[in-house]
Amino acid sequence: MLKVENLRAGYSEVPVLKGVSINVEAGQFVSIVGPNGAGKTTLFKTISGVVPPMSGAITFEDENLLSISPARRAHLGIAHVPEGRQVFPSLTVLENLEMGAYTGAGTRNWKDSLERIYTWLPVLKERRTQHAGTLSGGEQQMLAIGRGLASAPKLLMLDEPSMGLAPTIADFIFDRLMDIRQESNLTILLVEQRVAEALQFANHGYVLETGRVVLEGTNETLMADDRVRQAYLGM
């Protein structure tokens, strides 16, 4: 579904990503882990078009993504839930969800999508008339995920969904993501600081350090790797 090949990208002449390659198959849950500053968020921003690449290739369902404008990429079925949630605070929960449904698929499937979002994340139904800026951090993260789902995506990219959340809330969000994947077969690409959880739920994972993929494999392979166990799992 998504293929990134030898990608170099950054914010100046010095690249943050230095030849990154990843592959995401339809229906997979793929996690990308690594220390702060490794380039994980830059990778997501380059896929969604916020950061232009210096070189390399990105294809999505065999289409050259780099030839498609950032605004059009969402219409192909790519939903990016950014780091820090970035909800619209002055809009209600329902209005935020409606903002996510602007794609063709989101508009066509709006009623079904909203029903499923409310089933997976019932607090959003309870708070649907409440302004997003008055929600707790965990509720805002659920709203950001719901807004991404409202576009009826083929690929959901989640950047650090547990950031700043209490462990119990983060656990709840991970549980909901597993429910969403199992019930919809949605393809999920996750960047996450909680390495144990990120790898536990993944079919495949990548370890990104200083702009390069240094390890990749199944979740079992990575969690058994001594380097991952020592550096990221505290074992």
N, CA and C of each residue as an Amber inpcrd file, in Angstrom:
protein
   705
   0.8170000  -1.2140000   0.0000000   0.0000000   0.0000000   0.0000000
   0.8520000   1.2670000   0.0000000   1.7650000   1.3650000   0.9880000
   2.6610000   2.5290000   1.0880000   4.0980000   2.0450000   1.0090000
   4.8630000   2.6780000   0.1410000   6.2680000   2.3200000   0.0000000
   7.1060000   3.5860000  -0.0210000   8.0280000   3.6770000   0.9110000
   8.9690000   4.7960000   0.9880000  10.3430000   4.2460000   0.6500000
  11.0230000   4.8650000  -0.3170000  12.2950000   4.3420000  -0.7920000
  13.3780000   5.4040000  -0.7340000  14.4050000   5.1120000   0.0410000
  15.6270000   5.9240000   0.0900000  15.3170000   7.4130000   0.2550000
  14.4430000   7.7120000   1.1960000  13.9440000   9.0750000   1.3660000
  14.9260000   9.9380000   2.1530000  15.2290000  11.0880000   1.5690000
  16.0100000  12.1290000   2.2430000  15.1270000  13.3710000   2.3440000
  15.0180000  13.9140000   3.5490000  14.1640000  15.0940000   3.7470000
  14.5860000  15.8030000   5.0160000  14.2450000  17.0920000   5.0830000
  14.5720000  17.8630000   6.2730000  14.0940000  19.2920000   6.1180000
  14.5910000  20.1620000   6.9750000  14.1050000  21.5370000   7.0460000
  15.1620000  22.5530000   6.5980000  16.3190000  22.0710000   6.1860000
  17.3850000  22.9430000   5.6860000  18.2100000  22.1140000   4.7140000
  19.4060000  22.5410000   4.4470000  20.2560000  21.7860000   3.5370000
  20.7470000  20.4850000   4.1570000  20.6920000  20.3970000   5.4800000
  21.1140000  19.1710000   6.1680000  19.8900000  18.2840000   6.3780000
  19.8600000  17.0820000   5.8180000  18.6650000  16.2540000   5.9310000
  18.4740000  15.6750000   7.3280000  17.2080000  15.5510000   7.7130000
  16.8530000  14.8340000   8.9420000  16.7370000  13.3530000   8.6330000
  16.1060000  13.0310000   7.4910000  15.9930000  11.6500000   7.0250000
  17.1020000  11.3930000   6.0210000  17.8380000  10.3020000   6.2170000
  19.0470000  10.0550000   5.4180000  18.9530000   8.6950000   4.7310000
  17.9840000   8.5910000   3.8230000  17.8560000   7.3480000   3.0750000
  16.9370000   6.3440000   3.7280000  15.7910000   6.8010000   4.2110000
  14.8350000   5.9340000   4.9190000  13.9730000   5.1690000   3.9120000
  13.8080000   3.8700000   4.1680000  12.9250000   3.0280000   3.3630000
  12.0270000   2.2180000   4.2960000  10.7190000   2.2770000   4.0540000
   9.7720000   1.4550000   4.8070000   8.7070000   0.9430000   3.8420000
   8.0310000  -0.1190000   4.2440000   6.9720000  -0.7010000   3.4310000
   5.7990000  -1.0570000   4.3350000   4.5980000  -0.6460000   3.9460000
   3.3840000  -0.9230000   4.7120000   2.4010000  -1.6390000   3.7950000
   2.0470000  -2.8620000   4.1450000   1.0810000  -3.6300000   3.3570000
  -0.3380000  -3.3310000   3.8340000  -1.2980000  -3.4850000   2.9360000
  -2.6950000  -3.2510000   3.2850000  -3.1130000  -4.1600000   4.4400000
  -3.7740000  -3.5750000   5.4350000  -4.2550000  -4.3250000   6.5810000
  -3.2500000  -4.4870000   7.7020000  -2.0220000  -4.0160000   7.5000000
  -0.9970000  -4.1560000   8.5320000  -1.1050000  -3.0650000   9.5990000
  -0.5450000  -3.3730000  10.7570000  -0.2800000  -2.3890000  11.8030000
   1.2420000  -2.3020000  11.8880000   1.8100000  -1.1770000  11.4490000
   3.2590000  -0.9950000  11.4090000   3.6440000   0.1130000  12.3840000
   4.6360000  -0.1560000  13.2220000   5.1010000   0.8290000  14.2000000
   6.5090000   1.2950000  13.8690000   6.7410000   2.5810000  14.0970000
   8.0740000   3.1700000  13.9530000   8.4650000   3.7490000  15.3020000
   9.5630000   3.2660000  15.8430000  10.0080000   3.7150000  17.1630000
  11.4340000   4.2380000  17.0490000  11.8410000   4.9420000  18.0840000
  13.1820000   5.5040000  18.1000000  13.2350000   6.6890000  19.0380000
  14.4230000   7.2010000  19.3310000  14.5630000   8.3100000  20.2640000
  14.0510000   9.6190000  19.6780000  13.8760000  10.6110000  20.5420000
  13.5070000  11.9510000  20.0820000  14.5790000  12.4680000  19.1240000
  14.1220000  13.1270000  18.0580000  15.0600000  13.6770000  17.0870000
  15.5200000  12.6880000  16.0370000  14.9500000  11.4820000  16.0420000
  15.3770000  10.4660000  15.0770000  14.8320000  10.7210000  13.6820000
  13.7470000  11.5320000  13.5810000  13.1650000  11.8210000  12.2810000
  11.7950000  11.2110000  12.0620000  11.1950000  10.6820000  13.1080000
   9.9010000   9.9940000  12.9710000   8.8060000  10.9500000  12.5090000
   8.6890000  12.0950000  13.1580000   7.6650000  13.0690000  12.7670000
   7.9630000  13.6510000  11.3850000   9.2290000  13.8730000  11.0760000
   9.5970000  14.3620000   9.7430000   9.1690000  13.3720000   8.6610000
   9.3040000  12.0870000   8.9360000   8.8650000  11.0670000   7.9880000
   7.3740000  11.1990000   7.7110000   6.5770000  11.3390000   8.7570000
   5.1320000  11.4920000   8.5780000   4.8030000  12.7700000   7.8050000
   5.4720000  13.8480000   8.1380000   5.2010000  15.1160000   7.4600000
   5.5810000  15.0560000   5.9830000   6.5920000  14.2780000   5.6650000
   6.9870000  14.1440000   4.2610000   5.9710000  13.2970000   3.5030000
   5.4690000  12.2490000   4.1450000   4.4420000  11.4160000   3.5100000
   3.1830000  12.2370000   3.2380000   2.7820000  13.0560000   4.2010000
   1.5520000  13.8360000   4.0310000   1.7710000  15.1060000   3.2110000
   3.0320000  15.4610000   2.9320000   3.3210000  16.5750000   2.0320000
   3.6750000  17.8800000   2.6910000   3.7500000  17.9120000   4.0150000
   4.0980000  19.1490000   4.7220000   5.5630000  19.4980000   4.5080000
   6.4120000  18.4720000   4.4650000   7.8440000  18.6690000   4.2400000
   8.1980000  18.0890000   2.8750000   8.7650000  18.9050000   1.9710000
   9.1480000  18.3780000   0.6540000  10.4230000  17.5390000   0.7650000
  10.5000000  16.4420000   0.0250000  11.7000000  15.6070000   0.0890000
  12.8500000  16.1900000  -0.7180000  14.0570000  15.8330000  -0.3410000
  15.2360000  16.1990000  -1.1230000  15.4790000  15.1740000  -2.2290000
  15.2190000  13.9150000  -1.9090000  15.3440000  12.8440000  -2.8950000
  14.6220000  11.6150000  -2.3710000  14.4730000  10.6160000  -3.2300000
  13.7750000   9.3980000  -2.8440000  12.4080000   9.3180000  -3.4840000
  11.6570000   8.3140000  -3.1120000  10.3400000   8.0720000  -3.7100000
   9.3470000   7.6290000  -2.6420000   8.0870000   8.0270000  -2.8340000
   6.9870000   7.5670000  -1.9910000   5.8470000   7.1750000  -2.9220000
   5.3890000   5.9390000  -2.8110000   4.2390000   5.5000000  -3.5950000
   3.1450000   5.0290000  -2.6580000   1.9040000   5.3100000  -3.0530000
   0.7330000   4.8810000  -2.2890000  -0.2320000   4.2220000  -3.2600000
  -0.4800000   2.9480000  -3.0450000  -1.2880000   2.1600000  -3.9670000
  -0.8110000   2.3420000  -5.4080000   0.5050000   2.2530000  -5.5690000
   1.1820000   2.3180000  -6.8690000   1.1180000   3.7000000  -7.5390000
   0.6500000   4.7160000  -6.8170000   0.6800000   6.0820000  -7.3440000
   1.8760000   6.8270000  -6.7780000   2.5170000   7.6280000  -7.6060000
   3.6340000   8.4530000  -7.1630000   3.0980000   9.5830000  -6.2850000
   3.2900000   9.4360000  -4.9900000   2.7090000  10.4050000  -4.0600000
   3.3540000  11.7770000  -4.1960000   4.6040000  11.8140000  -4.6190000
   5.3170000  13.0910000  -4.7050000   4.8210000  13.9500000  -5.8580000
   4.0630000  13.3670000  -6.7690000   3.4900000  14.1510000  -7.8650000
   2.0950000  14.6640000  -7.5200000   1.6340000  14.3630000  -6.3270000
   0.2800000  14.7370000  -5.8960000   0.3820000  15.7870000  -4.8050000
  -0.4090000  16.8450000  -4.9050000  -0.3440000  17.9390000  -3.9360000
  -0.7300000  17.4440000  -2.5440000  -0.1950000  18.0860000  -1.4870000
  -0.5590000  17.6830000  -0.1310000  -2.0660000  17.6720000   0.1040000
  -2.7840000  18.6500000  -0.4510000  -4.2400000  18.7190000  -0.2360000
  -4.9640000  17.5270000  -0.8460000  -4.4090000  16.9750000  -1.9270000
  -5.0600000  15.8500000  -2.6000000  -4.7360000  14.5110000  -1.9490000
  -3.6850000  14.4500000  -1.1610000  -3.2670000  13.1570000  -0.6050000
  -4.3200000  12.5830000   0.3470000  -5.0090000  13.4470000   1.0670000
  -6.0780000  12.9540000   1.9460000  -7.1860000  12.3030000   1.1390000
  -7.4310000  12.8040000  -0.0510000  -8.4910000  12.2520000  -0.8950000
  -8.1250000  10.8730000  -1.4420000  -6.8360000  10.5420000  -1.4170000
  -6.4150000   9.1980000  -1.8230000  -6.6850000   8.1630000  -0.7360000
  -6.9060000   8.6610000   0.4920000  -7.1900000   7.7520000   1.5930000
  -6.1360000   7.7430000   2.6790000  -5.3500000   8.8280000   2.7860000
  -4.3260000   8.9430000   3.8230000  -4.7940000   9.9410000   4.8810000
  -4.9250000   9.4930000   6.1080000  -5.3000000  10.3800000   7.2220000
  -4.1130000  10.4970000   8.1730000  -3.7020000  11.7120000   8.4640000
  -2.5590000  11.9830000   9.3390000  -3.0750000  12.6170000  10.6270000
  -2.9500000  11.8920000  11.7360000  -3.2960000  12.4360000  13.0550000
  -1.9940000  12.9530000  13.6570000  -1.8100000  14.2700000  13.7080000
  -0.4870000  14.8190000  14.0360000  -0.1510000  14.7470000  15.5180000
   1.1250000  14.8910000  15.7840000   1.6060000  15.0180000  17.1540000
   0.9680000  16.2500000  17.8070000   0.5570000  16.1170000  19.0570000
  -0.0090000  17.2500000  19.7680000  -1.4880000  17.4880000  19.5140000
  -2.1440000  16.5570000  18.8430000  -3.6050000  16.5180000  18.6580000
  -4.1320000  17.5780000  17.6980000  -3.8930000  18.8490000  17.9660000
  -4.2640000  19.9360000  17.0520000  -5.7490000  19.9110000  16.6520000
  -6.6040000  19.7980000  17.6480000  -8.0400000  19.9250000  17.3790000
  -8.3820000  21.4050000  17.2110000  -9.5850000  21.6760000  16.7170000
 -10.0600000  23.0550000  16.5840000 -10.7970000  23.4160000  17.8770000
 -10.1560000  24.1860000  18.7690000 -10.7050000  24.3650000  20.1220000
 -12.0370000  25.1000000  20.1750000 -12.2870000  26.0020000  19.2220000
 -13.5200000  26.7970000  19.2760000 -14.7010000  26.0880000  18.6170000
 -14.4490000  24.9370000  17.9890000 -15.5190000  24.1600000  17.3830000
 -15.9600000  23.0490000  18.3230000 -17.1890000  22.6010000  18.1550000
 -17.6690000  21.4980000  18.9730000 -17.0130000  20.1910000  18.5270000
 -17.2120000  19.1700000  19.3380000 -16.6950000  17.8470000  18.9950000
 -17.2590000  17.3980000  17.6480000 -18.5640000  17.5360000  17.4700000
 -19.1860000  17.1130000  16.2170000 -18.6470000  17.9280000  15.0370000
 -18.4710000  19.2240000  15.2260000 -17.9380000  20.0610000  14.1380000
 -16.5100000  19.6550000  13.7840000 -15.7090000  19.2910000  14.7790000
 -14.3580000  18.7900000  14.5070000 -14.4110000  17.5160000  13.6760000
 -15.3250000  16.6180000  14.0140000 -15.4660000  15.3770000  13.2540000
 -15.9050000  15.6760000  11.8210000 -16.8070000  16.6320000  11.6920000
 -17.2720000  17.0110000  10.3550000 -16.1290000  17.5730000   9.5200000
 -15.1900000  18.2800000  10.1540000 -14.0380000  18.8160000   9.4390000
 -13.1750000  17.7020000   8.8530000 -13.1800000  16.5360000   9.5190000
 -12.4030000  15.4100000   9.0140000 -13.0540000  14.6990000   7.8480000
 -14.3490000  14.9460000   7.6360000 -15.1090000  14.2080000   6.6200000
 -15.2050000  14.9520000   5.3000000 -14.2140000  15.7970000   5.0110000
 -14.2980000  16.6210000   3.7970000 -13.8620000  15.8670000   2.5480000
 -13.2260000  14.6990000   2.7010000 -12.8150000  13.9400000   1.5250000
 -14.0360000  13.3180000   0.8530000 -13.8510000  12.8730000  -0.3840000
 -14.9560000  12.2320000  -1.0890000 -15.4790000  11.0260000  -0.3480000
 -14.5540000  10.1610000   0.1170000 -14.9700000   8.9670000   0.8650000
 -15.5930000   9.3580000   2.1950000 -15.0500000  10.4040000   2.8440000
 -15.6020000  10.8490000   4.1160000 -17.0240000  11.3480000   3.9830000
 -17.2960000  12.0930000   2.9100000 -18.6430000  12.6060000   2.6640000
 -19.6200000  11.4770000   2.3620000 -19.1940000  10.5440000   1.5160000
 -20.0650000   9.4310000   1.1280000 -20.4040000   8.5290000   2.3100000
 -19.4490000   8.3550000   3.2150000 -19.6140000   7.3990000   4.3140000
 -19.8600000   8.0670000   5.6530000 -20.2530000   9.3550000   5.6460000
 -20.3150000  10.1310000   6.8760000 -21.1920000   9.4950000   7.9440000
 -22.3960000   9.0960000   7.6000000 -23.3050000   8.5580000   8.6190000
 -22.7620000   7.2750000   9.2270000 -22.2830000   6.3840000   8.3800000
 -21.7170000   5.1300000   8.8830000 -20.4510000   5.3880000   9.6890000
 -19.6080000   6.2970000   9.2050000 -18.3690000   6.5980000   9.9200000
 -18.6520000   7.1840000  11.2920000 -19.6040000   8.1090000  11.3680000
 -19.9200000   8.7370000  12.6460000 -20.4420000   7.7100000  13.6430000
 -21.2710000   6.7990000  13.1690000 -21.8070000   5.7640000  14.0580000
 -20.6850000   4.8810000  14.5990000 -19.7470000   4.5410000  13.7340000
 -18.6430000   3.6930000  14.1750000 -17.7060000   4.4440000  15.1150000
 -17.4400000   5.7140000  14.8300000 -16.5980000   6.5220000  15.7190000
 -17.2240000   6.6040000  17.1070000 -18.5190000   6.8370000  17.1590000
 -19.2120000   6.9190000  18.4460000 -19.2040000   5.5740000  19.1740000
 -19.2110000   4.4810000  18.4200000 -19.1580000   3.1490000  19.0410000
 -17.7680000   2.8880000  19.6150000 -16.7350000   3.2110000  18.8560000
 -15.3680000   2.9870000  19.3110000 -14.9530000   3.9700000  20.4040000
 -15.4050000   5.2120000  20.2900000 -14.9980000   6.2780000  21.2110000
 -16.2540000   6.9620000  21.7640000 -16.9830000   6.2850000  22.6470000
 -18.2940000   6.7850000  23.0830000 -18.2600000   8.1320000  23.7890000
 -17.1020000   8.5020000  24.3530000 -17.0280000   9.8040000  25.0120000
 -17.2650000  10.9280000  24.0130000 -16.9480000  10.7110000  22.7360000
 -17.1600000  11.7440000  21.7260000 -18.6560000  11.9710000  21.4840000
 -19.4350000  10.9280000  21.6140000 -20.8870000  11.0920000  21.4940000
 -21.4340000  11.8690000  22.6840000 -20.9190000  11.5420000  23.8650000
 -21.3570000  12.2390000  25.0750000 -20.9900000  13.7250000  25.0270000
 -19.8670000  14.0420000  24.4120000 -19.3480000  15.4180000  24.3890000
 -19.6130000  16.1130000  23.0490000 -20.4630000  15.5870000  22.2140000
 -20.5680000  16.0550000  20.8210000 -20.9270000  17.5300000  20.6880000
 -21.6150000  18.1080000  21.6730000 -21.9720000  19.5310000  21.5970000
 -21.0080000  20.4150000  22.3880000 -19.9950000  19.8130000  22.9690000
 -19.0360000  20.5420000  23.8000000 -17.8940000  21.0650000  22.9340000
 -17.3880000  22.2580000  23.2530000 -16.2530000  22.8000000  22.5060000
 -15.0010000  21.9680000  22.7730000 -14.2450000  21.7010000  21.7020000
 -13.0900000  20.8200000  21.8140000 -12.0360000  21.3560000  22.7700000
 -11.9350000  22.6820000  22.8760000 -10.9400000  23.2720000  23.7630000
 -11.1880000  23.0170000  25.2280000 -12.3870000  22.5730000  25.5800000
 -12.7190000  22.3020000  26.9860000 -12.5360000  20.8330000  27.3450000
 -12.1340000  20.0110000  26.3890000 -11.9360000  18.5820000  26.6580000
 -10.6170000  18.3400000  27.3770000 -10.5270000  17.2140000  28.0540000
  -9.2570000  16.8040000  28.6500000  -8.2860000  16.3980000  27.5470000
  -7.0170000  16.2320000  27.9070000  -6.0240000  15.8310000  26.9180000
  -6.3540000  14.5010000  26.2680000  -6.7990000  13.5420000  27.0630000
  -7.1570000  12.2420000  26.5170000  -8.3540000  12.3190000  25.5910000
  -9.3340000  13.1300000  25.9570000 -10.5140000  13.2920000  25.1050000
 -10.1510000  13.9970000  23.8010000  -9.2410000  14.9670000  23.8790000
  -8.7930000  15.6320000  22.6480000  -8.0590000  14.6590000  21.7360000
  -7.2690000  13.7440000  22.3300000  -6.5830000  12.7550000  21.4990000
  -7.5920000  11.8200000  20.8300000  -8.6160000  11.4170000  21.5640000
  -9.6700000  10.5880000  20.9610000 -10.3760000  11.3450000  19.8450000
 -10.5790000  12.6320000  20.0300000 -11.2200000  13.4450000  19.0020000
 -10.3290000  13.5430000  17.7640000  -9.0240000  13.7130000  17.9680000
  -8.1080000  13.7740000  16.8300000  -8.1320000  12.4690000  16.0380000
  -8.1860000  11.3430000  16.7480000  -8.2720000  10.0460000  16.0720000
  -9.6100000   9.9360000  15.3510000 -10.6940000  10.3430000  16.0330000
 -12.0120000  10.3050000  15.4100000 -12.0790000  11.1690000  14.1640000
 -11.4480000  12.3240000  14.2060000 -11.4290000  13.2130000  13.0370000
 -10.6990000  12.5440000  11.8700000  -9.6120000  11.8280000  12.1700000
  -8.9240000  11.0890000  11.1290000  -9.7940000   9.9890000  10.5480000
 -10.5130000   9.2880000  11.4030000 -11.3940000   8.2100000  10.9450000
 -12.5680000   8.7390000  10.1340000 -12.9630000   9.9740000  10.3990000
 -14.1120000  10.5580000   9.6920000 -13.8540000  10.7130000   8.2000000
 -12.5980000  10.7150000   7.7890000 -12.2860000  10.8190000   6.3610000
 -12.4200000   9.4780000   5.6500000 -12.8200000   8.4290000   6.3900000
 -12.9290000   7.0690000   5.8370000 -11.6320000   6.6660000   5.1490000
 -10.5060000   6.7110000   5.8790000  -9.1980000   6.4990000   5.2430000
  -8.9060000   5.0290000   4.9470000  -7.9370000   4.8360000   4.0620000
  -7.3690000   3.5120000   3.8370000  -6.1530000   3.3050000   4.7430000
  -5.4430000   4.4120000   5.0080000  -4.2530000   4.3930000   5.8640000
  -4.4020000   5.4710000   6.9300000  -4.2820000   5.0700000   8.1940000
  -4.3360000   6.0090000   9.3140000  -2.9390000   6.1290000   9.9010000
  -2.3510000   7.3320000   9.8330000  -1.0260000   7.5960000  10.3810000
  -1.1820000   8.3330000  11.7050000  -0.6570000   7.7500000  12.7670000
  -0.8020000   8.3030000  14.1140000   0.5740000   8.6740000  14.6590000
   0.7530000   9.9500000  14.9860000   2.0330000  10.4430000  15.4820000
   1.9460000  10.6730000  16.9850000   2.5820000   9.7870000  17.7490000
   2.6820000   9.8940000  19.2120000   1.3120000  10.0790000  19.8860000
   0.3680000   9.1720000  19.7050000  -0.9560000   9.3570000  20.3100000
  -0.9740000   9.3140000  21.8360000   0.0740000   8.7620000  22.4660000
   0.0800000   8.6930000  23.9300000   0.7960000   9.8760000  24.5760000
   1.3290000  10.7870000  23.7740000   2.1350000  11.8830000  24.3290000
   1.3390000  12.7270000  25.3260000   1.9090000  12.9040000  26.5050000
   1.3000000  13.7610000  27.5160000   0.0990000  13.1760000  28.2270000
  -0.1960000  11.9020000  28.0030000  -1.3760000  11.2980000  28.6050000
  -1.0050000  10.4050000  29.7810000  -1.9140000  10.2920000  30.7410000
  -1.7240000   9.3640000  31.8500000  -1.6760000   7.9380000  31.3030000
  -0.9070000   7.0590000  31.9350000  -0.7810000   5.6900000  31.4200000
  -2.1090000   4.9770000  31.2150000  -3.0660000   5.1800000  32.1140000
  -4.3570000   4.4890000  31.9670000  -5.1030000   4.9780000  30.7280000
  -5.0080000   6.2790000  30.4260000  -5.6640000   6.8290000  29.2330000
  -4.9630000   6.3430000  27.9850000  -3.6230000   6.3220000  28.0210000
  -2.8730000   5.8200000  26.8710000  -3.2100000   4.3560000  26.6030000
  -3.3220000   3.5640000  27.6710000  -3.7010000   2.1540000  27.5050000
  -5.0740000   2.0310000  26.8590000  -6.0040000   2.8700000  27.2790000
  -7.3580000   2.8440000  26.7110000  -7.3100000   3.1530000  25.2140000
  -6.5150000   4.1390000  24.8330000  -6.4200000   4.5160000  23.4210000
  -5.8100000   3.3830000  22.5960000  -4.7790000   2.7310000  23.1210000
  -4.2000000   1.5890000  22.4070000  -5.2310000   0.4670000  22.2540000
  -5.9980000   0.2210000  23.2950000  -7.0420000  -0.8110000  23.2040000
  -8.0550000  -0.4660000  22.1210000  -8.4440000   0.8060000  22.0490000
  -9.4050000   1.2220000  21.0290000  -8.8080000   1.0810000  19.6320000
  -7.5330000   1.3860000  19.4880000  -6.8960000   1.2330000  18.1770000
  -6.9210000  -0.2170000  17.7280000  -6.7210000  -1.1380000  18.6640000
  -6.7850000  -2.5530000  18.3100000  -8.2030000  -2.9470000  17.9110000
  -9.2000000  -2.4200000  18.6210000 -10.5950000  -2.6880000  18.2470000
 -10.8850000  -2.1630000  16.8400000 -10.4300000  -0.9420000  16.5740000
 -10.6690000  -0.3240000  15.2650000 -10.0380000  -1.1680000  14.1640000
  -8.8140000  -1.5890000  14.3840000  -8.1250000  -2.3800000  13.3550000
  -8.8160000  -3.7210000  13.1360000  -9.1740000  -4.3950000  14.2170000
  -9.7730000  -5.7220000  14.0910000 -11.1490000  -5.6690000  13.4350000
 -11.8930000  -4.6030000  13.7180000 -13.2600000  -4.5220000  13.2090000
 -13.3470000  -3.9000000  11.8180000 -12.3240000  -3.1600000  11.4110000
 -12.3920000  -2.4840000  10.1110000 -11.2930000  -2.8980000   9.1440000
 -10.2800000  -3.6360000   9.6280000  -9.1140000  -4.0080000   8.8250000
  -8.3880000  -2.7820000   8.2730000  -8.4660000  -1.6790000   9.0130000
  -7.8010000  -0.4460000   8.6150000  -6.2880000  -0.6110000   8.7360000
  -5.5580000  -0.0970000   7.7690000  -4.0970000  -0.0970000   7.8190000
  -3.6460000   1.0530000   8.7190000  -2.7570000   0.7550000   9.6720000
  -2.3150000   1.7580000  10.6330000  -0.7930000   1.8470000  10.6220000
  -0.2930000   3.0800000  10.5370000   1.1370000   3.3680000  10.6600000
   1.3070000   4.2590000  11.8830000   2.0570000   3.7750000  12.8510000
   2.1430000   4.4190000  14.1610000   3.5710000   4.8460000  14.4670000
   3.7250000   6.0940000  14.9110000   4.9470000   6.5550000  15.5550000
   4.6200000   6.7090000  17.0330000   5.4450000   6.1090000  17.9010000
   5.0560000   6.0800000  19.3060000   6.2760000   5.9960000  20.2140000
   6.2060000   6.7460000  21.3370000   7.2900000   6.7520000  22.3030000
   7.2140000   5.5750000  23.2740000   6.0160000   4.9980000  23.4210000
   5.8630000   3.8280000  24.2910000   6.2000000   2.5830000  23.4620000
   7.4800000   2.2390000  23.4770000   7.9950000   1.2390000  22.5410000
   7.3810000  -0.1350000  22.7800000   7.2260000  -0.5320000  24.0250000
   6.6890000  -1.8670000  24.3050000   5.3070000  -2.0380000  23.6980000
   4.4310000  -1.0520000  23.9190000   3.0770000  -1.1400000  23.3810000
   3.0850000  -1.0440000  21.8540000   3.9100000  -0.1510000  21.3340000
   3.9620000   0.0400000  19.8820000   4.3620000  -1.2470000  19.1720000
   5.3290000  -1.9530000  19.7190000   5.7730000  -3.1920000  19.0860000
   4.8440000  -4.3570000  19.3960000   4.2510000  -4.3530000  20.5730000
   3.3490000  -5.4470000  20.9540000   2.1920000  -5.5810000  19.9770000
   1.6400000  -4.4590000  19.5370000   0.4520000  -4.4750000  18.6930000
   0.7790000  -4.5590000  17.2010000   2.0540000  -4.3820000  16.8480000
   2.4120000  -4.2540000  15.4360000   2.6330000  -5.6080000  14.7660000
   2.3280000  -5.6630000  13.4650000   2.7720000  -6.7960000  12.6500000
   4.2520000  -6.6630000  12.3250000   4.6590000  -5.4230000  12.0730000
   6.0190000  -5.1540000  11.6320000   6.4710000  -3.8410000  12.2600000
   7.7370000  -3.7130000  12.5170000   8.2370000  -2.4930000  13.1320000
   9.5630000  -2.0600000  12.5630000   9.8440000  -0.7620000  12.7220000
  11.1090000  -0.1700000  12.2880000  11.6750000   0.6410000  13.4500000
  12.9810000   0.5550000  13.6400000  13.6740000   1.3930000  14.6200000
  14.4410000   2.4530000  13.8470000  14.1050000   3.7100000  14.1180000
  14.7100000   4.8510000  13.4250000  15.6360000   5.5780000  14.3880000
  16.8800000   5.7550000  13.9850000  17.8530000   6.4870000  14.8010000
  18.6580000   7.4060000  13.8940000  18.7760000   8.6580000  14.2960000
  19.5320000   9.6890000  13.5570000  19.2220000   9.6540000  12.0570000
  17.9410000   9.5410000  11.7450000  17.5000000   9.6440000  10.3640000
  17.6870000   8.4080000   9.5150000  18.0000000   7.2840000  10.1450000
  18.1960000   6.0470000   9.3890000  17.4510000   4.8960000  10.0590000
  16.9830000   3.9410000   9.2550000  16.4140000   2.7120000   9.7960000
  17.5770000   1.8030000  10.1910000  17.6740000   1.5020000  11.4820000
  18.7870000   0.6790000  11.9610000  18.3590000  -0.7570000  12.2290000
  17.0550000  -0.9690000  12.4120000  16.5260000  -2.3120000  12.6200000
  15.1170000  -2.3720000  12.0570000  14.7080000  -3.5370000  11.5850000
  13.3320000  -3.7520000  11.2020000  13.0110000  -5.2270000  11.3330000
  11.7130000  -5.5220000  11.4610000  11.3020000  -6.9150000  11.5510000
   9.9370000  -7.0440000  12.1690000   9.5210000  -8.2770000  12.4010000
   8.2470000  -8.5150000  13.0760000   8.3440000  -8.0570000  14.5200000
   7.1900000  -7.9350000  15.1700000   7.2340000  -7.5010000  16.5690000
   8.0150000  -8.4980000  17.4340000   7.8740000  -9.7980000  17.1460000
   8.6050000 -10.7960000  17.9250000  10.1140000 -10.6440000  17.7440000
  10.5380000 -10.3950000  16.5020000  11.9620000 -10.2400000  16.2160000
  12.5460000  -9.0280000  16.9340000  11.8350000  -7.9040000  16.8600000
  12.3590000  -6.6760000  17.4610000  12.3440000  -6.7510000  18.9860000
  11.2950000  -7.3070000  19.5590000  11.2230000  -7.3620000  21.0220000
  12.2100000  -8.3690000  21.6050000  12.7080000  -9.2720000  20.7690000
  13.7170000 -10.2310000  21.2230000  15.1350000  -9.7390000  20.9680000
  15.2660000  -8.6350000  20.2250000  16.5830000  -8.1150000  19.8890000
  17.2160000  -7.4390000  21.1150000  18.4470000  -7.8210000  21.4340000
  19.1000000  -7.2930000  22.6330000  19.2350000  -5.7770000  22.5900000
  19.4970000  -5.2370000  21.4010000  19.6520000  -3.7800000  21.2930000
  18.3470000  -3.0600000  21.6390000  17.2310000  -3.5770000  21.1420000
  15.9300000  -2.9780000  21.4450000  15.5990000  -3.1760000  22.9180000
  15.8520000  -4.3460000  23.4410000  15.5300000  -4.6350000  24.8530000
  16.2960000  -3.7210000  25.7960000  17.5540000  -3.4690000  25.4870000
  18.3810000  -2.6400000  26.3690000  18.0810000  -1.1550000  26.1990000
  17.9650000  -0.7100000  24.9410000  17.8300000   0.7300000  24.6820000
  16.4200000   1.2490000  24.9000000  15.3940000   0.3970000  24.6410000
  14.0210000   0.9050000  24.6280000  13.0780000   0.2200000  25.6030000
  13.4050000  -0.9980000  26.0170000  12.5010000  -1.7360000  26.8910000
  13.0210000  -1.8420000  28.3240000  14.2280000  -1.3180000  28.5770000
  14.7620000  -1.3160000  29.9300000  15.0770000  -2.6970000  30.4550000
  15.4360000  -3.6070000  29.5520000  15.7360000  -4.9910000  29.9690000
  17.2390000  -5.2700000  29.8650000
